[in-house]
Amino acid sequence: MKKVEQFFLDILGNKLTEDQIQKTAFSFFGIQGPWYTVGWKMSVVIEKTVGRAKLIECFCDQRKLLETYNEAAAKYNGTSAKALPRWSKSIVDALRG
């Protein structure tokens, strides 16, 4: 998760060329692909914890996705023995603008 987070921060900070972005993004693919798996898990946690309307809101404004996931994961972690990772404040703040 830290590698993906740093990748996002590098994009937001204009530290990568288009070729570097593509090369790095494709390095995250595997058999099923972590982009799909992480997105699915985040969506499920948001929907089950704070509701479908909030998930749809995140799809309409994707800048809200990581922050909303963090809020949902914090609630989930309070009720589960297995804690979910959360995105860092720096990436959430960077997306907030």
SVG drawing of the C-alpha trace seen along z (x, -y; Angstrom):
<svg xmlns="http://www.w3.org/2000/svg" viewBox="-28 -23 38 38">
<polyline fill="none" stroke="black" stroke-width="0.4" points="0.0,0.0 2.9,-2.4 4.2,-1.9 0.9,-2.8 0.5,-5.7 4.0,-7.1 3.0,-6.6 -0.1,-8.7 1.9,-11.4 4.5,-11.4 1.8,-11.9 0.1,-14.7 3.5,-16.4 4.3,-16.2 7.4,-14.1 6.8,-11.5 6.6,-11.7 3.8,-10.0 6.1,-7.1 7.1,-6.7 3.5,-6.8 2.5,-4.1 5.6,-1.9 4.9,-2.2 1.2,-1.7 1.6,1.5 4.2,2.8 1.3,3.2 -0.6,5.7 -0.6,9.3 -2.8,12.3 -6.0,10.6 -4.5,7.1 -4.3,5.2 -6.0,2.2 -9.2,4.2 -8.7,5.9 -7.9,2.8 -10.8,0.8 -13.2,3.6 -12.2,4.0 -12.4,0.2 -15.8,0.1 -17.1,3.0 -15.8,1.4 -17.4,-2.0 -20.7,-0.5 -21.0,1.8 -19.8,-0.8 -21.2,-4.1 -23.7,-3.1 -24.2,-2.9 -25.1,-6.5 -21.7,-7.5 -20.0,-5.0 -21.9,-6.5 -20.9,-10.0 -17.3,-8.8 -17.7,-7.5 -19.1,-10.9 -16.2,-12.7 -13.3,-10.4 -11.2,-12.9 -13.4,-11.7 -12.6,-8.0 -9.5,-7.7 -10.7,-9.9 -14.1,-8.1 -12.4,-4.8 -10.2,-5.9 -13.3,-6.9 -15.0,-3.6 -11.8,-1.6 -11.5,-3.3 -15.1,-2.3 -14.5,1.2 -11.3,1.5 -13.1,0.6 -15.3,3.7 -12.9,6.2 -10.0,8.3 -8.2,7.8 -7.4,4.2 -7.5,2.7 -4.7,0.5 -5.5,-3.2 -4.1,-5.8 -1.7,-8.4 -2.8,-11.9 -0.4,-13.2 -2.1,-11.5 -5.6,-12.3 -4.6,-16.0 -3.0,-16.0 -6.2,-14.8 -8.3,-17.3 -6.3,-20.1"/>
</svg>
